[in-house]
Amino acid sequence: YEQATTGFLLPLLELAERQPAGLRRLRRDGSCFYRALGFRLIELLPMAAGETDDGLWSRMERLLGRVGFERQVYEDFMAEFQSLVKTAPSTGSVGDWLAGEWRSEEWRSNSVVVILRLLCSAYLRIHADEYEA
């Protein structure tokens, strides 16, 4: 048992010492999945040339509307998500910038969590037959 633990822990300790750019600590508040997903999307979406111009946002709105979410329910959260994607720096570390934004203004990360929760809810409602037992 001790060897198994050592065999498992040593690589993790080595990894922690190197602190890879893709490994981040998250707040353990029950929204960590959505926060991590949002963080990575905000890092990647600016690189998707043209995709975020309008196509992605309109598809997201159609998905939300399809299950009956009214625009006034999600528009502020969607606007904040769009703002973060559009204002992410094109050079340097987007991750460092975003971590700073989310630390100084917690409402920004909470907005991303809410819109991603709504999108996941809409998707699951549309595809309910695939998830029902």
Disulfide bonds with the S-S distance in Angstrom:
none
